[in-house]
Amino acid sequence: MFGQIQKNYCTFAELTQHNKKMKDFIKHVTATVVGIILFFVIIGLFGIMSLVGIVASGQATQTVKDNSVLVLNLSGDMQEQAEENFLGQLTGNTFNSLGLEETMNAIRKAKNNKDIKGIYIETGVLTADIAQLQELRDQLADFKKSGKWIVAYSEMYPQGAYYLATVADKMYINPEGSINWHGIGAQPVFVKDLLAKVGMRMQIIKVGKYKSATEMFTGDKMSDANREQTQKYIDGLWTNICKAVSKSRGISVEKLNELADNGCFMTDGQALVKAKMVDATKYTDEVKTEIKKMLKIDNDKAINQLTVGDMANVKDESDKGDDEIAVYYAYGDIVQTAVGGSAFSNSHAIVGKDVCKDLERLANEDDVKAVVIRINSGGGSAYASEQMWHQIDLLKKKKPVVVSMGGMAASGGYYMSCNANYIFAEPTTLTGSIGIFGMIPDVSELLTKKLGLKYDEVKTNRNALFGTTSRPLNEEETGYLTTAINRGYELFRKRVADGRKMTIEQVEELAQGHVYTGEDALRLKLVDELGGLDKAVAKAAKLAKTKSYFTSSYPAKKDFMEQLMEETTSQNSYLDEKIKTALGDLYEPLLIMSNINQTDRIQARMPYWINLNF
């Protein structure tokens, strides 16, 4: 009995001891877990503080050493503005895309800085519209007026980059390099048969024989009218390019065309030198030696270099003034509300609602004496274009409004431009395209014949199911859409007539969806003057009657926390870039089809995709 009690006591004691050990174990594990969590929280806080510190230090004033060189690495996609990226700042790349605004500002500051002696341009595969290249080239030409030098080098000059680089005092190419000089071609894509294979077609109503945006959905080739206008504007673009290169390189326009026709892009380096396309063939180390000679430094000394990102934080002594001129950037497709969530997405858009709010704020800002709107768009939503036209009308009642056109300001882009006090375009800007179309996809064959779906109808009124995807538009519905399109076209023409001080009949002669170069648009009085953003700002200041001014860019760029949240919550941009790379020329047509149901039915826009080979 006693033995049994003693045995039970021992068992109880062991159990108690076991429970104690378990409690100690749980306590230690809990403490460890809490410690690890606190460790990562503290590390995370320190990390965020470090990121903020790095970004802040990156925004500190940049000191320019004596005998410095501004390096322009022109490779990648040129946007109107660079997309700032705090992650890029950690790796030394302030911007993750080339920005025209930032590059122009860097060149302007370099001209005015006594410690910067010259510019070195190194080009690679550069994607930019011709008007952007022309504006950048003009800025480099202005830089040379300071007496400073420009040197350009490339292993392979793409045609656009070559056109830009010919402004340099000295042009070098790798001994095994090439110049892709071949002319300009347009190669529109037609998707009617592709859509038919999956049981889709587009129901189109348009105004204007030159309004060719819909042809890719309805035709097999270019219409005669579209071929005529396309040939005219690409001839105009090429003529401008050849004239500029001819003047800089001392080669006749006839010879440049001969080189383009006879496979210049396959010519070796020595033949290019002989043709005066470049000054000499050199390897990169040899170019570096030449620059050191120009800087009058020993060959074993390092070259003081500054990037466009560095120049963002260099003080510009010439940028002084009391009054503010606002430069508002509007580029991309015109939409009324932002569209997102698709693997296929445009990197930038002109969102009508947002633009109207921004312009209203600028109208009420007393310190802003004038507004320059920088537009680079082939158009989009006719409704959004009208809303922005109205907001610009309100804005110019309070202060001068000047438009600076980039690569395109056509159709909806011209709609929102035409009411400004003054309009600037580059000779190579594509503008005009005054016309409207309506487009509703018909997927009834896909749904009913290929997928086997069946539909029935119950409705209170005849048009209760207008726009349904289960059947094509009937005659009555087509009539309503046609009336709306014609009404929109009449309003567009009236807006242009009022803004440009023309009669409706005069506008009609220029309309019909016809696309013009900026050079032709000036002759036709659709724009007031040829020139870039600098001229537009100077004109705005003159209209505002101010001589002491500075410029500010709008809309405001995303701050650090907004960028951080966007980077951590969005994967579309990365996925979009991967898809774009993989699909190549097929990307744009598939992008159009992906977003077709999210676009307004009535559009004021140029051809969806011109597909210029430049």
C-alpha positions as CSV (number, residue, x, y, z in Angstrom):
1,M,0.0,0.0,0.0
2,F,2.7,2.4,1.1
3,G,4.7,1.4,-2.0
4,Q,1.8,2.2,-4.2
5,I,1.3,5.6,-2.6
6,Q,5.0,6.3,-3.0
7,K,4.9,5.2,-6.6
8,N,1.9,7.5,-7.3
9,Y,3.6,10.4,-5.5
10,C,6.7,9.9,-7.7
11,T,4.5,9.8,-10.8
12,F,2.8,13.1,-9.7
13,A,6.1,14.7,-8.9
14,E,7.4,13.7,-12.3
15,L,4.3,15.1,-14.0
16,T,4.7,18.3,-12.1
17,Q,8.3,18.5,-13.1
18,H,7.3,17.8,-16.7
19,N,4.6,20.5,-16.7
20,K,7.2,23.0,-15.3
21,K,9.6,22.1,-18.1
22,M,6.8,22.5,-20.7
23,K,5.9,25.9,-19.3
24,D,9.6,27.0,-19.3
25,F,9.9,25.7,-22.9
26,I,6.8,27.6,-24.0
27,K,8.0,30.7,-22.2
28,H,11.4,30.5,-23.9
29,V,9.9,29.8,-27.3
30,T,7.5,32.7,-26.9
31,A,10.3,35.0,-25.8
32,T,12.4,33.9,-28.8
33,V,9.5,34.5,-31.3
34,V,8.8,37.9,-29.8
35,G,12.5,38.7,-29.9
36,I,12.7,37.7,-33.5
37,I,9.6,39.8,-34.4
38,L,11.0,42.8,-32.5
39,F,14.3,42.3,-34.3
40,F,12.8,42.4,-37.7
41,V,10.5,45.4,-36.8
42,I,13.6,47.3,-35.6
43,I,15.6,46.3,-38.6
44,G,12.7,47.3,-40.8
45,L,12.4,50.7,-39.1
46,F,16.2,51.2,-39.5
47,G,15.9,50.1,-43.1
48,I,13.1,52.6,-43.9
49,M,15.1,55.3,-42.1
50,S,18.1,54.4,-44.1
51,L,16.1,54.5,-47.3
52,V,14.7,57.9,-46.4
53,G,18.2,59.1,-45.6
54,I,19.7,57.8,-48.9
55,V,16.9,59.4,-50.9
56,A,17.2,62.6,-48.9
57,S,21.0,62.6,-49.5
58,G,20.4,62.0,-53.2
59,Q,18.3,65.1,-53.2
60,A,21.0,67.2,-51.7
61,T,22.7,69.9,-53.7
62,Q,25.2,68.3,-56.1
63,T,28.7,69.9,-56.1
64,V,30.3,70.2,-59.5
65,K,34.1,69.7,-59.7
66,D,36.2,71.8,-62.0
67,N,36.8,70.4,-65.5
68,S,33.7,68.1,-65.4
69,V,31.9,66.5,-68.3
70,L,28.1,65.8,-68.5
71,V,27.6,62.3,-69.8
72,L,24.4,61.5,-71.7
73,N,23.8,57.8,-71.9
74,L,21.0,57.7,-74.5
75,S,19.7,54.2,-74.4
76,G,16.2,53.0,-73.7
77,D,12.7,54.6,-73.9
78,M,12.5,58.4,-73.9
79,Q,9.4,59.6,-72.0
80,E,8.3,63.2,-71.6
81,Q,9.3,62.9,-67.9
82,A,11.5,60.3,-66.2
83,E,9.8,58.0,-63.8
84,E,11.5,58.6,-60.4
85,N,12.3,55.4,-58.5
86,F,13.6,55.3,-55.0
87,L,14.9,51.8,-55.6
88,G,16.9,53.1,-58.5
89,Q,18.4,55.7,-56.2
90,L,19.8,53.0,-54.0
91,T,21.7,51.6,-57.0
92,G,22.8,55.0,-58.3
93,N,20.2,55.3,-61.0
94,T,18.0,58.2,-60.0
95,F,15.6,57.5,-62.9
96,N,14.4,54.2,-64.3
97,S,13.6,55.7,-67.6
98,L,14.9,58.5,-69.9
99,G,13.1,61.7,-69.4
100,L,13.1,64.5,-72.0
101,E,12.4,67.1,-69.3
102,E,15.3,66.0,-67.1
103,T,17.7,65.6,-70.0
104,M,16.8,69.1,-71.3
105,N,17.3,70.6,-67.9
106,A,20.6,68.9,-67.5
107,I,21.9,70.3,-70.8
108,R,20.6,73.8,-69.9
109,K,22.3,73.7,-66.5
110,A,25.5,72.4,-68.1
111,K,25.6,75.3,-70.5
112,N,25.4,77.8,-67.6
113,N,27.9,76.0,-65.3
114,K,31.5,77.3,-65.7
115,D,32.9,74.0,-64.3
116,I,31.3,71.8,-67.0
117,K,33.5,71.9,-70.1
118,G,31.6,69.7,-72.4
119,I,29.1,66.9,-73.1
120,Y,29.9,63.3,-74.0
121,I,27.0,61.4,-75.7
122,E,27.1,57.6,-75.8
123,T,24.1,56.2,-77.7
124,G,22.6,52.7,-77.9
125,V,19.1,51.5,-78.8
126,L,17.1,54.7,-78.3
127,T,13.3,54.7,-78.6
128,A,11.9,58.2,-78.9
129,D,9.6,60.1,-81.2
130,I,11.2,62.3,-83.8
131,A,9.9,65.6,-82.3
132,Q,11.5,64.7,-78.9
133,L,14.8,64.0,-80.7
134,Q,14.5,67.3,-82.6
135,E,13.9,69.3,-79.3
136,L,16.8,67.6,-77.6
137,R,19.0,68.2,-80.6
138,D,18.1,71.9,-80.6
139,Q,18.9,72.1,-76.9
140,L,22.4,70.6,-77.6
141,A,22.9,73.1,-80.4
142,D,22.1,75.9,-78.0
143,F,24.6,74.4,-75.5
144,K,27.3,74.7,-78.2
145,K,26.7,78.5,-78.3
146,S,28.5,78.7,-75.0
147,G,31.7,77.7,-76.7
148,K,31.8,74.3,-75.1
149,W,32.2,71.0,-77.0
150,I,30.2,67.9,-77.6
151,V,31.6,64.5,-78.4
152,A,29.5,61.5,-79.5
153,Y,30.3,57.8,-79.6
154,S,28.5,54.6,-80.3
155,E,29.1,51.0,-81.2
156,M,26.0,51.0,-83.3
157,Y,24.1,54.2,-84.1
158,P,20.3,53.7,-84.5
159,Q,18.9,56.1,-87.0
160,G,17.2,58.4,-84.4
161,A,20.2,58.4,-82.2
162,Y,22.5,59.2,-85.2
163,Y,20.3,62.2,-86.1
164,L,20.5,63.5,-82.6
165,A,24.3,62.8,-82.3
166,T,25.2,64.7,-85.5
167,V,25.0,67.9,-83.6
168,A,28.3,66.9,-81.9
169,D,31.6,68.6,-82.7
170,K,33.2,65.2,-83.1
171,M,31.5,61.9,-83.9
172,Y,33.2,58.5,-83.3
173,I,32.2,55.0,-84.0
174,N,33.6,51.6,-83.0
175,P,35.8,50.1,-85.8
176,E,33.3,47.3,-86.1
177,G,30.3,49.5,-85.6
178,S,27.5,50.6,-87.9
179,I,25.0,53.3,-88.6
180,N,21.4,52.1,-89.1
181,W,20.6,54.8,-91.8
182,H,17.7,53.6,-93.9
183,G,14.9,56.1,-94.1
184,I,11.4,56.0,-92.5
185,G,8.8,53.4,-93.2
186,A,5.2,52.8,-91.9
187,Q,3.9,49.3,-91.6
188,P,0.3,49.3,-90.2
189,V,-1.1,46.1,-88.9
190,F,-4.6,44.8,-89.8
191,V,-6.4,42.5,-87.3
192,K,-9.8,42.0,-89.0
193,D,-9.0,38.4,-90.0
194,L,-7.4,37.6,-86.6
195,L,-10.6,38.7,-84.9
196,A,-12.7,36.7,-87.3
197,K,-10.9,33.6,-86.3
198,V,-12.2,33.9,-82.7
199,G,-15.6,35.1,-83.7
200,M,-15.1,38.9,-83.2
201,R,-15.6,42.0,-85.3
202,M,-15.7,45.7,-84.8
203,Q,-18.8,47.7,-85.5
204,I,-17.5,51.1,-86.8
205,I,-19.0,54.4,-87.5
206,K,-16.6,57.2,-88.4
207,V,-16.5,60.8,-89.8
208,G,-13.8,61.8,-92.2
209,K,-12.2,60.0,-95.2
210,Y,-8.7,60.4,-93.6
211,K,-9.9,59.1,-90.2
212,S,-7.9,55.9,-90.5
213,A,-7.7,54.7,-86.9
214,T,-10.4,52.1,-87.6
215,E,-8.9,50.6,-90.7
216,M,-6.9,48.1,-88.7
217,F,-10.2,46.5,-87.6
218,T,-12.1,46.7,-90.9
219,G,-9.6,46.4,-93.8
220,D,-6.8,44.3,-95.2
221,K,-4.7,47.3,-96.4
222,M,-4.4,51.0,-96.2
223,S,-7.1,53.1,-97.8
224,D,-6.0,55.4,-100.6
225,A,-6.6,58.5,-98.4
226,N,-4.6,57.0,-95.5
227,R,-1.8,56.0,-97.8
228,E,-1.7,59.6,-99.2
229,Q,-1.5,61.3,-95.9
230,T,1.0,58.8,-94.4
231,Q,3.3,59.2,-97.4
232,K,3.1,62.9,-97.0
233,Y,3.9,63.1,-93.3
234,I,6.7,60.5,-93.4
235,D,8.3,62.4,-96.3
236,G,8.0,65.6,-94.2
237,L,9.7,63.9,-91.2
238,W,12.5,62.5,-93.4
239,T,13.1,65.8,-95.1
240,N,13.6,67.5,-91.8
241,I,16.0,64.9,-90.6
242,C,18.1,64.9,-93.8
243,K,18.3,68.7,-93.8
244,A,19.6,68.7,-90.2
245,V,22.1,66.0,-90.8
246,S,23.2,67.5,-94.0
247,K,24.0,70.9,-92.3
248,S,25.9,69.3,-89.4
249,R,27.9,66.7,-91.4
250,G,28.4,68.6,-94.6
251,I,26.8,65.8,-96.7
252,S,24.3,66.7,-99.4
253,V,20.7,65.6,-98.9
254,E,21.0,63.7,-102.2
255,K,24.0,61.8,-100.9
256,L,22.2,61.0,-97.6
257,N,19.3,59.5,-99.6
258,E,21.8,57.5,-101.8
259,L,23.4,56.1,-98.6
260,A,20.0,55.1,-97.2
261,D,19.0,53.4,-100.5
262,N,22.3,51.5,-100.9
263,G,22.5,49.7,-97.6
264,C,24.5,52.2,-95.5
265,F,23.5,50.2,-92.4
266,M,25.8,47.3,-93.6
267,T,28.8,49.6,-94.3
268,D,32.0,49.2,-92.3
269,G,33.6,51.9,-90.2
270,Q,36.2,53.1,-92.6
271,A,33.6,53.5,-95.4
272,L,31.5,55.6,-93.0
273,V,34.4,57.8,-92.3
274,K,35.0,58.2,-96.0
275,A,31.4,59.1,-96.5
276,K,31.8,61.8,-93.7
277,M,29.0,60.1,-91.7
278,V,31.5,60.1,-88.7
279,D,34.9,61.7,-88.0
280,A,36.9,58.6,-87.1
281,T,36.7,55.0,-85.8
282,K,37.8,54.5,-82.2
283,Y,37.5,52.1,-79.3
284,T,36.0,53.4,-76.1
285,D,39.4,53.8,-74.4
286,E,40.6,55.8,-77.3
287,V,37.6,58.1,-77.1
288,K,38.3,58.5,-73.4
289,T,41.9,59.6,-74.3
290,E,40.6,62.2,-76.8
291,I,38.3,63.7,-74.1
292,K,41.2,63.9,-71.6
293,K,43.2,65.8,-74.2
294,M,40.2,68.2,-74.6
295,L,40.1,68.6,-70.8
296,K,43.9,69.0,-70.8
297,I,44.4,66.4,-68.1
298,D,47.0,63.6,-67.9
299,N,46.0,60.2,-69.3
300,D,46.3,58.6,-65.9
301,K,43.8,61.0,-64.3
302,A,40.1,60.2,-64.0
303,I,37.5,62.3,-65.8
304,N,35.0,64.1,-63.5
305,Q,31.7,62.9,-64.8
306,L,28.1,64.0,-64.1
307,T,24.9,62.1,-65.1
308,V,21.5,63.5,-65.9
309,G,20.5,62.2,-62.4
310,D,23.3,64.2,-60.8
311,M,22.4,67.3,-62.7
312,A,18.9,67.2,-61.1
313,N,20.5,68.4,-57.9
314,V,22.9,71.0,-59.4
315,K,21.9,74.5,-58.7
316,D,21.0,76.5,-61.8
317,E,22.3,80.1,-61.4
318,S,20.1,81.3,-64.3
319,D,16.9,80.0,-62.8
320,K,15.9,83.0,-60.8
321,G,12.6,84.9,-60.7
322,D,9.6,86.0,-58.7
323,D,6.7,84.8,-60.7
324,E,5.9,81.1,-61.4
325,I,5.2,79.7,-64.9
326,A,3.6,76.3,-64.5
327,V,4.5,73.6,-67.0
328,Y,1.8,70.9,-67.0
329,Y,2.7,67.6,-68.6
330,A,-0.1,65.7,-70.4
331,Y,1.0,62.6,-72.4
332,G,-0.3,59.2,-73.3
333,D,-3.8,58.0,-74.4
334,I,-6.7,60.3,-73.3
335,V,-9.1,58.5,-71.0
336,Q,-11.8,59.9,-68.7
337,T,-10.9,57.7,-65.7
338,A,-7.8,55.7,-65.0
339,V,-7.8,52.1,-66.3
340,G,-5.7,49.5,-64.5
341,G,-5.5,45.9,-63.4
342,S,-4.6,44.4,-66.8
343,A,-1.4,42.6,-67.6
344,F,-1.5,44.8,-70.8
345,S,-1.3,48.4,-69.6
346,N,0.0,51.7,-70.9
347,S,2.7,53.3,-68.7
348,H,1.1,56.7,-68.8
349,A,-2.3,58.3,-69.7
350,I,-4.0,61.6,-69.8
351,V,-6.8,61.1,-67.3
352,G,-9.5,63.7,-68.0
353,K,-10.9,63.9,-64.5
354,D,-7.4,64.4,-62.9
355,V,-6.3,66.9,-65.5
356,C,-9.4,69.0,-65.0
357,K,-8.9,69.1,-61.2
358,D,-5.2,70.0,-61.6
359,L,-5.9,72.8,-64.1
360,E,-8.6,74.2,-61.8
361,R,-6.1,74.3,-58.9
362,L,-3.6,76.1,-61.2
363,A,-6.3,78.6,-62.1
364,N,-6.8,79.4,-58.5
365,E,-3.1,79.6,-57.6
366,D,-2.2,83.3,-57.4
367,D,1.5,82.7,-57.7
368,V,1.1,81.0,-61.0
369,K,1.1,83.7,-63.7
370,A,0.7,81.5,-66.8
371,V,0.4,77.8,-67.7
372,V,2.2,75.9,-70.4
373,I,0.6,72.6,-71.2
374,R,3.0,70.1,-72.8
375,I,0.9,67.6,-74.8
376,N,2.1,64.4,-76.4
377,S,-0.9,62.3,-77.4
378,G,-2.6,60.7,-80.3
379,G,-5.9,61.3,-78.6
380,G,-8.5,58.9,-77.1
381,S,-11.8,59.6,-75.4
382,A,-13.8,62.3,-77.2
383,Y,-15.8,63.0,-73.9
384,A,-12.6,63.5,-71.9
385,S,-11.1,65.7,-74.6
386,E,-14.2,68.0,-74.4
387,Q,-14.0,68.2,-70.6
388,M,-10.4,69.3,-70.8
389,W,-11.2,71.8,-73.6
390,H,-13.8,73.3,-71.2
391,Q,-11.3,73.4,-68.3
392,I,-8.7,75.1,-70.4
393,D,-11.3,77.6,-71.5
394,L,-11.9,78.5,-67.8
395,L,-8.2,78.6,-67.1
396,K,-7.3,81.0,-69.8
397,K,-10.0,83.5,-68.5
398,K,-7.7,83.9,-65.5
399,K,-4.2,83.6,-67.0
400,P,-2.5,82.9,-70.3
401,V,-2.4,79.3,-71.5
402,V,0.3,78.2,-74.1
403,V,0.5,74.7,-75.6
404,S,3.8,73.0,-76.4
405,M,3.2,70.0,-78.7
406,G,5.6,67.0,-78.5
407,G,5.7,64.1,-80.9
408,M,1.9,64.1,-81.3
409,A,-0.9,66.4,-80.4
410,A,-3.5,64.9,-82.7
411,S,-7.2,64.3,-82.7
412,G,-8.1,64.4,-79.0
413,G,-4.7,65.8,-78.4
414,Y,-5.5,68.7,-80.8
415,Y,-9.0,69.0,-79.4
416,M,-7.6,69.9,-76.0
417,S,-4.9,72.2,-77.6
418,C,-7.0,74.3,-80.0
419,N,-8.4,76.6,-77.3
420,A,-5.0,77.8,-76.0
421,N,-3.9,81.4,-76.3
422,Y,-0.9,80.3,-78.4
423,I,0.3,76.9,-79.8
424,F,3.9,75.8,-80.5
425,A,4.7,72.6,-82.4
426,E,8.0,71.1,-83.6
427,P,8.3,70.8,-87.4
428,T,8.2,67.0,-86.9
429,T,5.1,67.0,-84.6
430,L,2.1,65.0,-85.9
431,T,-1.1,67.0,-85.3
432,G,-4.5,67.7,-86.7
433,S,-6.6,64.5,-87.3
434,I,-9.8,66.5,-86.6
435,G,-12.4,63.7,-86.7
436,I,-14.3,61.2,-84.5
437,F,-15.3,57.6,-84.7
438,G,-17.4,55.1,-82.7
439,M,-16.5,51.5,-82.1
440,I,-18.4,48.8,-80.4
441,P,-17.1,45.2,-80.4
442,D,-19.4,42.4,-81.7
443,V,-18.5,39.1,-80.0
444,S,-21.8,37.4,-80.7
445,E,-20.3,34.8,-83.0
446,L,-17.7,33.9,-80.4
447,L,-20.3,33.6,-77.7
448,T,-23.1,31.8,-79.6
449,K,-21.4,29.8,-82.3
450,K,-18.0,29.0,-80.9
451,L,-18.8,28.8,-77.2
452,G,-22.4,27.6,-77.6
453,L,-24.1,30.2,-75.4
454,K,-27.8,30.9,-75.9
455,Y,-29.5,34.2,-75.2
456,D,-33.1,35.4,-74.9
457,E,-34.5,38.9,-74.3
458,V,-37.0,40.5,-72.0
459,K,-37.2,44.2,-72.0
460,T,-39.4,47.2,-71.2
461,N,-38.4,49.3,-74.1
462,R,-37.0,48.8,-77.6
463,N,-33.4,50.0,-76.7
464,A,-33.1,48.5,-73.2
465,L,-30.3,46.2,-74.4
466,F,-28.4,48.7,-76.6
467,G,-24.8,47.6,-76.8
468,T,-25.4,44.0,-75.8
469,T,-22.6,41.6,-76.8
470,S,-25.0,38.8,-77.6
471,R,-26.0,40.3,-81.0
472,P,-24.8,43.0,-83.5
473,L,-26.3,46.5,-83.5
474,N,-29.6,46.7,-85.3
475,E,-30.5,49.4,-87.8
476,E,-32.2,51.6,-85.2
477,E,-29.3,51.4,-82.8
478,T,-26.8,52.1,-85.6
479,G,-28.7,55.2,-86.4
480,Y,-28.5,56.5,-82.8
481,L,-24.7,55.9,-82.7
482,T,-24.3,57.6,-86.1
483,T,-26.2,60.7,-84.8
484,A,-24.0,60.8,-81.7
485,I,-20.8,60.6,-83.9
486,N,-22.0,63.4,-86.2
487,R,-22.9,65.6,-83.2
488,G,-19.5,65.0,-81.7
489,Y,-17.7,65.8,-85.0
490,E,-19.7,69.1,-85.3
491,L,-18.8,70.1,-81.8
492,F,-15.1,69.2,-82.5
493,R,-15.1,71.4,-85.6
494,K,-16.8,74.3,-83.7
495,R,-14.2,74.1,-80.9
496,V,-11.4,74.3,-83.5
497,A,-13.1,77.1,-85.3
498,D,-13.6,79.2,-82.1
499,G,-10.1,78.5,-80.8
500,R,-8.3,79.2,-84.1
501,K,-10.5,82.1,-85.3
502,M,-11.8,80.2,-88.4
503,T,-15.1,79.5,-90.0
504,I,-16.6,76.0,-89.8
505,E,-16.1,75.8,-93.6
506,Q,-12.4,76.6,-93.2
507,V,-12.0,73.9,-90.5
508,E,-13.9,71.3,-92.6
509,E,-11.3,71.8,-95.4
510,L,-8.6,70.8,-92.9
511,A,-10.5,68.2,-91.0
512,Q,-11.8,64.9,-92.2
513,G,-9.3,63.2,-89.8
514,H,-6.3,64.5,-91.8
515,V,-2.9,64.2,-90.1
516,Y,-0.3,66.9,-90.6
517,T,3.3,67.6,-89.6
518,G,3.9,70.6,-87.4
519,E,5.4,72.4,-90.4
520,D,2.3,71.9,-92.5
521,A,0.1,72.8,-89.5
522,L,1.8,76.2,-89.2
523,R,1.1,76.9,-92.9
524,L,-2.6,75.9,-92.4
525,K,-2.8,78.1,-89.2
526,L,-3.6,75.1,-86.9
527,V,-0.6,76.2,-84.8
528,D,1.0,79.6,-84.2
529,E,4.8,79.0,-84.3
530,L,7.4,76.3,-84.6
531,G,9.5,75.6,-81.5
532,G,9.9,73.6,-78.4
533,L,9.1,73.9,-74.7
534,D,11.6,76.7,-74.0
535,K,9.9,78.9,-76.6
536,A,6.5,78.1,-75.2
537,V,7.6,79.1,-71.7
538,A,9.1,82.4,-72.9
539,K,5.9,83.2,-74.8
540,A,3.8,82.4,-71.7
541,A,5.9,84.8,-69.7
542,K,5.5,87.5,-72.3
543,L,1.7,87.0,-72.3
544,A,1.7,87.2,-68.5
545,K,3.8,90.4,-68.8
546,T,6.6,89.1,-66.5
547,K,10.3,89.1,-67.1
548,S,11.3,87.7,-63.7
549,Y,10.0,84.1,-63.5
550,F,10.8,80.5,-62.8
551,T,9.2,77.3,-63.9
552,S,7.6,74.5,-62.0
553,S,6.5,71.1,-63.3
554,Y,3.0,69.6,-62.7
555,P,1.4,67.3,-61.8
556,A,3.6,66.7,-58.8
557,K,5.7,63.5,-58.9
558,K,5.0,60.7,-56.4
559,D,6.8,61.1,-53.1
560,F,8.9,58.4,-51.4
561,M,6.0,56.7,-49.6
562,E,3.8,56.7,-52.6
563,Q,6.5,55.1,-54.7
564,L,7.2,52.5,-51.9
565,M,3.5,51.5,-51.7
566,E,3.3,51.3,-55.5
567,E,6.4,49.1,-55.7
568,T,5.1,46.7,-53.0
569,T,1.5,46.5,-54.3
570,S,1.9,46.5,-58.1
571,Q,3.4,44.0,-60.4
572,N,1.8,45.1,-63.6
573,S,4.6,47.4,-64.8
574,Y,7.2,44.6,-64.5
575,L,4.9,42.1,-66.1
576,D,3.9,44.5,-68.8
577,E,7.6,45.1,-69.7
578,K,8.2,41.3,-69.9
579,I,5.2,40.8,-72.2
580,K,6.2,43.8,-74.3
581,T,9.7,42.4,-74.8
582,A,8.4,38.9,-75.6
583,L,5.7,40.0,-78.1
584,G,7.6,42.7,-79.9
585,D,5.5,44.2,-82.8
586,L,2.5,42.1,-81.7
587,Y,2.3,43.9,-78.3
588,E,0.5,47.0,-79.4
589,P,-2.4,45.3,-81.3
590,L,-2.9,42.9,-78.3
591,L,-2.8,45.9,-75.9
592,I,-5.6,47.5,-77.9
593,M,-7.7,44.4,-77.9
594,S,-7.1,43.8,-74.1
595,N,-8.4,47.3,-73.2
596,I,-11.1,47.6,-75.9
597,N,-14.0,47.1,-73.5
598,Q,-12.6,49.7,-71.1
599,T,-12.4,52.5,-73.7
600,D,-15.1,55.0,-74.5
601,R,-17.3,54.2,-77.4
602,I,-16.7,57.5,-79.1
603,Q,-13.1,58.2,-79.8
604,A,-11.1,61.2,-81.1
605,R,-7.8,59.7,-82.0
606,M,-5.2,59.0,-84.6
607,P,-4.5,55.5,-85.8
608,Y,-4.1,53.3,-82.8
609,W,-0.7,52.2,-83.9
610,I,1.2,54.0,-86.7
611,N,4.2,51.5,-86.4
612,L,6.8,53.8,-87.9
613,N,10.2,52.1,-88.6
614,F,12.6,54.9,-87.7
